[in-house]
Amino acid sequence: MNKILIDLDAVDLASLEIGGIDMQDYPDFCDAYFSKGNRLDGTPLDDEELIALTEDFPLTLHEMTLNTIY
């Protein structure tokens, strides 16, 4: 399987939704993941791209998770 590369600059960060937030896992939220999102041109990210985004940008995910709950 080939590694999918995601250009974070091409992703509409405001469109990203996060799933798997478990308050029992505070402050790590290691089960959180990007569940939905779009590129800047409006096309949706597919499941493989969302997985790659979750794996490649864990600090972005963690920061957005904290912003979601606070």
C-alpha positions, 0 to 999 in steps of 0.5 A: 500500500502506498503512503498518501501524502496530504498537503495541509495547506490544501485542506479547509481546516474549518471543515474538519470534524473530529471523532473518537473524543473520549473525556476519559482519555484526557489530556491525550485523546489518543483515540481522536481522529479526523472523521470528515473534512474538505479541501479548499476547493470544496471536494471532500476528503476520502477515508484514506486521506482522513487516516493519513491526515490523522497520522501525519498531523497529530499535533494539529489533531490534538490542538483541534480536539482541545479547541473542540471541547473548550 
